[in-house]
Amino acid sequence: MRVVIVGGGFAGTFLAYYLCEMKASLPGLEIILISRTNYLLFQPFMVEAITGDIDIRHLISPLRAMLNYPCVDIRTTDAESVDFNRRIVYTSNGTVSYDKLIVATGSETNFYGIPGAKESCLELKQLKDVLIIRNTLLKSFERANIEENKETQSRHLTFAVIGAGPTGVELATGMCEFIHETLLKYYHRVHIEAINILLIDAAPRLLPGFETSLVEWAENRIKHMNIKLMLNHKVQKIDGDIIEFTNGSSIEARTIIWTAGIQASSFVRSMGLPYDHLGRLSVDSKLKLPNRPDVFVLGDAARAINLKTGEPLPPEGQVALQQAKYVANLLVAEQEGRPYPAFKFIRLGRLASLGSKNAITQILWFRFKGFKAWWLWRSVYLFRYRGMRNKLRILFDWTFSLFFDRDISLIE
């Protein structure tokens, strides 16, 4: 059986791993993994790489090292289209036939068609984005350090993060601590009053999905850090440095970072199948395309329904990982001719960091905030990280940062 997996993110990579571990139950198994990159990016630690808590190289794991099995063939290329009738995937380097096709191409930033947003904003989705945001932050301080006037410095040092979900909150609070605990030690001419960090969202509250008590604690923490929280501010247009809102107000920010939403990848949206407003393909209770039992869609590319609530599952890493494990078990069951139940998502928790030594966590029935939550946040994600070498590298980075300042080198 040839299983072709399109996408080297969490869902695709871990599905390949689970299938290899079950190879004894899948005689003749052949896996072809098609990925744009030859590494898996561990997104939960991206903010820590921006702020210098960990080395940017330690965000990635080589796919060939993670999936070093004889039955796995990794092809670093772009998938372009699919011929479902002939069971062929067209790539930029030829065609690949399949018996089972897994579409797990992840997501990309969704600017919701807002004029100027794509042209004016930085993103945080890929490895290159980490370096771009970090360099932009450091360049802003280099330029501000040359200026004498506080108002001129402020134009360089106003940072707007649009989107107050976990990524936006972690980015805004992480940048704030990096600035106040590290950068201000070395940029002596910068006035602390010139620094402005804005956290903007159209919704009336931040961190959707978290319990109200934890959200209130997080909001107080953010305000205590002197981050300007702008809720109920829907972006209408972005013109260079100017962000205009639907309520008629506007602000100026030299650096604007968009974390306000995602959509399924362009590959999914170009497959010629109907998709929802976020570009996701509808799947049945076993994560298969309707009327195509040989095609599965996982992760951010899938509009899978939570059987308990009737609502679409959110685009989260834990959803992708559970779907990967489910499909691996389902393929074994189908190979053996056994029935297998529908996919059932089990929420294990929610986590959000609020800078160094502070976080909020919901894990099963437990609720934590502050240092204990931050320790859990790091522990849970470190446990998820594949490979002992990578875990040790991250632990070394964290230990090093306890005794020395974060790195402030500008690398281009």
N, C-alpha and C positions, 0 to 999 in steps of 0.2 A: 504494500500500500504506500503510495507516494502522497505525503502531506506537504502542501505548499503553504507557507506562512508568509503573508505580506505585512511587514512591520516588525522592527526590532526593538519595540518598547517593552513595557512590563508584560502585557498580555502575550505578545508573540514570543518573547524570549523565554518566559516561564512555561508557556505551553510546550515549547520545544524541549525544555529541560524535563518536565513531567513525563512527556512521551518517551524520552530516552530512558528514564528510570523504569518505565513500564514496558520496555522493549520486549521482554520475555513473553508478554501477552499479545504482542503485535508482530507476528512473524512477517519478515520481508519489509519491515518499516524503513522508509526512506523519507527524510525531512529535508526540504529545501527552504531556507529562511532568506527572504529578500528584504534587505534593509538599506536605507540611504547611507547609514554610517556603519562602521565596523565595531561600534561600542554601544553599550547600554548606558544612558544618562540617568543618574539617580537624582531626580528633580527635588526631593525634599530638602537637600542640602545646598541648593543653588544660592540662597541668600547668604549662607555662611561663607561661601566662596567669594561672593561679592564683597563682604565685609572683612575678608582676610582671616577668618577663623580656621578655614581649611584651605589647602592647596587646590586650585581649580582642576588639576589633573586627577585628583582623587574623587572627582564626581563621576568618573566614567570607569566602566569595566569592559575589557575586550570581549566581544561576543565569541571569538574563537577559543578563548580561554574558558569562558563560562560553559560553552557547548562543545567541548573537545571530545566528541563521540564519533565513531566511524560512520554512523548512520546520518550524520548532519552535514549538509552542504550549505555553507553561508555564501551568499552572493551579494556583494555590495554594489547595488545598482538601483535605479528608479523603476518602480512598477508604473506602467502607463495605462493599461486597460485590460479588460478580461473578456474573453469569448466564452460565455457560459455553455453554449451548445457544444463547442469543440473541447471544452475543459482546458483552456489555454490562457496563461497570463503573459501578456506582452510587456517586456521590459525594454529599457534603453540599450540593452546588450543582448537582445534575442528573445526567444519564447521559452516558456516552461509549461509543461503539461502537468495536470494534477488528477488525483483520485478524490482528494479532499482539499478544499481551499479554505484557508482561515484569513479573514481580512481583519487586521489589527493595526491599522496605520495611525492610530492616535488622533491628535487634534492640532489645530493651529489657532492663532489669535483671531478673535471675532471683534471687529470694530463696528459692527452693526450699521454699516453704511454711513457713519457720521462723517460729514465733510472735514477733510484735513487730518483726521485721526491717524490714519495709516502713515501719512507722510510726516507727521510731526512727533509721533510717539515712539519711544523705545518699547521693546517687548521683553518678556522673560519666559521663553519656551525652549530655546536651544542652548547648547554650550557656548556658542559665540555671543549670545545675548548676555551671559554672565560677564564676559570680558568687556563688552561694550558698555554696560551699565557701570561697572567698576571704573573703567577708564574715564567715562564721562564725569563721574563723581570726583575723581582725583583731578582731572583737568579743570573742573570748576573751581576747586580750591587753589590750584596753581594760578589761575587767572585772577581770582579774587585777592590773592596774596600780593599781587602787584599793585592793586588799586589802593588809593588812600581813602576815598570817599565811601562812607558806610552804605549809602544808597546804591552806589555803583556795585559794591560788593554784593549787596542783596540781590541784584539782578542776576548775578552769577550763581548765587547760593539759595535760590528758591527751587525746591524740588516738589513736583506734584505727582502723587501716585493715584491713579484713577482705578477704583475697584477696591472695596473694603472687605473682600473675602479673605480666607486664610493667607493666600499668596501676597495680597496687597498689605495686609496688616503685618505680616512677617517682614516684608521688604521695608516698609516705612519705619518700623521700630528698630530693625537691624541697622538701617542706615543712620538713624538718629544716634544710636549708641556708638557706632563706628566714628561718627563725626565728633561727638562730645567726649568720648573716652580716649580716642586715639588721634584723630586729625588735628584737633585744636592744640594738642601738645607740640605740634611741629610747624603749623602754619601760624606763626606768632603775630602776623599783621592782620589776621582776619578777626573782625569784630563778632563776638558771639551773637549780638543782636541782629546781625545781617543774615543769619541762617533761618530759613523757613522751610518746614516740611509740611506738606498738605496731603491729607488722606481724604479722597473724594468718592462719593457713591450716590447713585440715584435713589437708593432704598432708604427707608427711615431708620434702619439699624444696620450695624456691621455684623460680620461673621454669621451668615445665615446657617441654620441647622444647629447652632449651639444653644444651650439652655439660657434663659434670660439672665439668671444670676451670674453666670460666667461672662456673658456679653457685657453686663453692667460693670463687672470688675475689670474686664479688658478695656472698656471705654474710659474708665477712670485712670487706668494705667497709662493709656495713650495720651490723655490730657495732661497727666502729671509729667510726661516727657516733653511737653510743649509742642506736640504735634497738633496742628490745626485740623480738627475733624469736621468735614463738610458733608454731612448727610443731607438727603433730600435735594441734592444738586445734580440734576440730569444734564449731561453734556449735550449741547446742541451743535457746536461747531468748534474746531480748533484751527486757528489761523496763526501758524508760526509759534510764537510764545504765548499767544492769547487764547485762553479757554473761555468760551462763551456758554452760558447755561440757559436753559429754557425759561428760567424765572427772570431773565433780562440782565442778570449780573454777569460779571466777567472777572478773571484774574490773570495775572501774568506769571509765567514760570519758564525759566530757561530750559529746565530739564523736565520732561513729562514722560512718565512710564505708565503703560496701559496694562492692567491686570484684571480688566472688568469682564472678561468672558472669553469663551472658546467655541469653536465649531469643528466638526469633523474635517479631516484632511481633504484637500482638493482631489485626491485620487478617488475617494469615496463619492464625492459629489459629481465626478465625471464618469461614473460607471453606467449611467443611463437608467438608473433605477430611481423610483420616487424616494425622496428623503424629507425629513421634517425641517423646521425653521433653523435647527442647529446643524443641518447637513447629515444627520444620522439616519442609518438604514433600519427600518423596523424588522425585528426578528421574532420568531415564535418562542415558546416557553423553553425550547432546547437550544436557543441562540442560533437557529438556522434561518436563512432567508426563506420566506414563504415560497412553496413550490420548487425549492432548490435544496434538497436534503443533503447535497454534497458541499454546500457553502455555509460557513459559519462567520458571524461578525461579532467581534469582541471589543471591550473597552470603550473608549470615547467615540468610536465609529458606530456603535450599536445603540439603537433605541429599544432597550430591553425593559420590560415592565416588571416592577416589584409586585409579586403575587399577593403580598400582604396588603399593600396600600393602593395598588392599581395605578401608581404613578411611575413615570420613567425613572430608571436608576440614574444616580448622578455620575458625572465623569470623574471618578476617583480611583486612586491606585488600588484600594482594597477591592473594589468591584472588579477591576481587570484581573487581579490575581486570583480571585475566587472563580471567575469565569474560565480562566486558563486551566485551573485544576479540574473544574467540572467537565470541560470539553475533553480533556485527556481521559478521564474516567468514562465518559460517554463513548468515545471511540473504542475503548477496550470492550465495553459492554456490547456495542454493536458488532464488533469483530467476533465476540463469543456468542452472539445471538440472544443476549439477555435484555430484558426491558430495563429502562433506566428512567428515574423520575425527572420532572422538570427542574430547571435551575432555580434555586432559592438563595437569595442574597441574605447573608447574616451580617448585620452591622456590628463591627467590633469596637468602634469608637470614633471620636473626632479629636484632633490635636491641632493646636496653633501656638507657635512661639511668639513671644512679645519681647524680643531682645534677649540679651544674655541673662540667664538665671531666672527668667520669668516666662510663664506659658499658662494656657488653660487646656485641660484635657477632660474628655468624656470617654471612659473605657468601661464598657458593659454598664454595671450599675454604679460605678465609682466616679466621683467628680473631684478634680483637683485644680488648684490654681497656685501661682507663685513658683517657688523653687522646686517643690516636689513635682509639680506638673512639668516643669522644664526638664528635670532629670528623666521623667518618664518619656517625654517627647524625644529626647536624644536616644534613650535606650531602645524604644520601640523601633525607630527608624534605623538605628545601627543594627538591630537584630534582623531587620528586613534586607539589609544590604548583603548581597551575595559575595562570598569569597573571604577567606580569613585574611588574605593579604590586604584587601581593601579595608576591612574592619580595623586592622592594626594601623594602617596609615591614618585613618580618621582619628583613632584614639591618640596617636602620636601628635597629630595637629592640635587636638583639643588640649592635651597635656602641655604642649609647648606654649599655647596661648594663655595658660594659667600663669606663666612666669615671665612672658615677654609680650611686648606690644604687638598688635596686628601689623602685618606687612603693609607698607604704603607705597610700594614700587609701582610706577606707571609703566606697563609693558604693552607695547603696540606691535 
